[in-house]
Amino acid sequence: MNASLSTFGWVHTGLSVIALLSGIVVVAGILYSRRMARLTALFMASAFATSATAFSFGGFGPAQWIGVASLALIAIAVAARYAFHLAGAWRSIYAVATIFALYFLVFVTIAEAFKRVPLLARAAPTLTETPFKLTQLVSLLLFVGLASFAARHFRYHRAVNQPT
């Protein structure tokens, strides 16, 4: 991590870590049809905050377009879960939107790792080299597989002792 990162940069990075960690657990919950109300709220809020704060880093380039896409997916997932209560097709829409909202966070994390980790930066200094492209491709294929599975199999089974 860059020690000269601004306070705002550290807040953005902290939000990103919270979103990534909570998102991994939420996606696992989706895959196992587990209701995780608090973690889902934490993921949606932190993913929204990290995507929104990314616009403060100057310019409007590929990273900001990813932010726009991420914010759209988060809005869709929030609507599916909280406004439409996962009824009918909204259940699959929620699962896919949530998984791809996490994917965009992972995409940016991979790019940041290739920029900041010396070994990775030497392997792909311009982020156009094969190691970077392969890493992103593997990540994309993993998330497409997860979303495909979740769209077909995601169900919430309400257990007696399971919080809502």
C-alpha positions in Angstrom: 0.0 0.0 0.0 1.2 3.5 -0.8 2.0 5.3 2.5 1.4 8.7 0.8 -2.2 7.8 0.1 -4.5 10.7 1.2 -7.0 10.3 4.0 -9.8 10.1 1.4 -7.8 7.5 -0.5 -7.5 5.4 2.7 -11.3 5.8 3.4 -12.0 4.6 -0.2 -9.6 1.7 0.2 -11.2 0.7 3.5 -14.7 0.8 2.0 -13.4 -1.3 -0.9 -12.0 -3.9 1.5 -15.3 -4.0 3.5 -17.3 -4.3 0.3 -15.0 -7.1 -1.0 -15.1 -9.2 2.2 -18.8 -8.7 2.8 -19.5 -9.3 -0.9 -17.7 -12.6 -0.8 -19.8 -13.8 2.1 -23.0 -12.5 0.6 -22.3 -14.3 -2.7 -21.5 -17.5 -0.9 -24.9 -17.0 0.9 -26.6 -16.6 -2.4 -25.0 -19.8 -3.7 -26.1 -21.7 -0.6 -29.5 -19.9 -0.4 -28.8 -18.4 3.0 -30.4 -15.2 4.1 -27.8 -12.7 5.3 -29.8 -9.5 5.9 -27.1 -7.5 7.8 -24.2 -8.6 5.7 -26.2 -7.9 2.5 -27.0 -4.4 3.7 -23.3 -3.9 4.6 -22.2 -5.1 1.2 -24.7 -2.9 -0.7 -23.8 0.2 1.3 -20.0 -0.3 1.2 -20.1 -1.2 -2.5 -22.2 1.8 -3.3 -19.9 4.1 -1.2 -16.7 2.7 -2.8 -18.1 3.0 -6.3 -19.4 6.5 -5.6 -16.1 7.8 -4.0 -14.1 6.5 -7.0 -15.4 9.4 -9.0 -13.4 11.8 -6.8 -10.1 10.6 -8.1 -10.1 12.8 -11.2 -11.0 12.5 -14.8 -13.6 10.2 -16.4 -12.0 7.1 -17.8 -12.5 3.3 -17.7 -12.5 3.2 -13.9 -15.3 5.6 -13.8 -17.3 3.7 -16.4 -16.9 0.6 -14.2 -18.2 2.7 -11.3 -21.3 3.6 -13.3 -21.9 0.0 -14.2 -21.3 -1.0 -10.6 -23.7 1.6 -9.2 -26.4 0.5 -11.7 -26.0 -3.1 -10.6 -26.2 -2.2 -7.0 -29.4 -0.2 -7.6 -30.9 -3.1 -9.4 -29.9 -5.5 -6.6 -31.3 -3.2 -3.9 -34.6 -2.8 -5.8 -34.9 -6.5 -6.3 -34.3 -7.3 -2.7 -35.9 -4.5 -0.8 -38.6 -3.1 -3.2 -39.6 -6.3 -5.0 -38.8 -8.7 -2.1 -37.1 -11.2 -4.5 -40.5 -12.1 -5.9 -40.6 -14.1 -9.1 -37.8 -13.1 -11.6 -36.5 -10.6 -9.1 -34.8 -13.4 -7.2 -32.6 -14.3 -10.1 -32.1 -10.6 -11.0 -30.9 -9.9 -7.5 -28.5 -12.9 -7.5 -26.9 -11.9 -10.9 -26.7 -8.2 -10.1 -25.1 -8.8 -6.7 -22.6 -11.3 -8.1 -21.6 -8.9 -10.9 -21.4 -5.9 -8.5 -18.8 -8.0 -6.6 -17.2 -8.9 -9.9 -16.6 -5.2 -10.7 -14.9 -4.8 -7.3 -12.7 -7.8 -8.0 -11.9 -6.4 -11.5 -10.7 -3.1 -10.1 -8.8 -4.9 -7.3 -7.0 -7.0 -9.9 -6.1 -3.9 -11.8 -4.9 -2.1 -8.7 -2.8 -5.2 -7.7 -1.1 -5.2 -11.2 -0.4 -1.5 -10.8 0.9 -1.6 -7.2 2.5 -5.0 -6.5 6.0 -4.9 -8.0 6.1 -8.4 -9.3 2.7 -8.0 -11.0 3.6 -4.5 -12.3 6.7 -6.0 -14.0 4.6 -8.7 -15.6 2.0 -6.2 -17.0 3.3 -2.6 -16.7 0.6 -1.2 -19.0 -2.2 -3.5 -18.1 -2.5 -4.7 -21.7 -0.1 -7.7 -21.4 -1.1 -11.3 -21.4 -0.8 -12.0 -17.6 -3.2 -9.2 -16.8 -5.6 -10.2 -19.5 -5.6 -13.9 -18.5 -6.1 -13.0 -14.9 -9.1 -10.8 -15.8 -10.5 -13.5 -18.1 -10.3 -16.2 -15.5 -12.0 -13.9 -13.0 -14.7 -13.1 -15.5 -15.3 -16.7 -16.3 -15.5 -17.6 -12.6 -18.2 -14.9 -12.0 -20.2 -15.8 -15.1 -20.2 -19.4 -13.8 -21.3 -18.2 -10.3 -24.0 -16.0 -11.8 -25.3 -18.7 -14.1 -25.5 -21.2 -11.2 -27.1 -18.6 -8.9 -29.7 -17.6 -11.5 -30.9 -21.2 -11.7 -30.6 -22.4 -8.1 -30.9 -19.4 -5.8 -33.7 -19.9 -3.2 -34.1 -18.7 0.3 -35.2 -21.4 2.7 -36.4 -19.9 5.9 -35.2 -21.9 8.9 -36.8 -21.5 12.3 -33.7 -20.1 13.9 -32.5 -18.2 10.9 -32.7 -14.4 11.1 -34.3 -12.5 8.3 
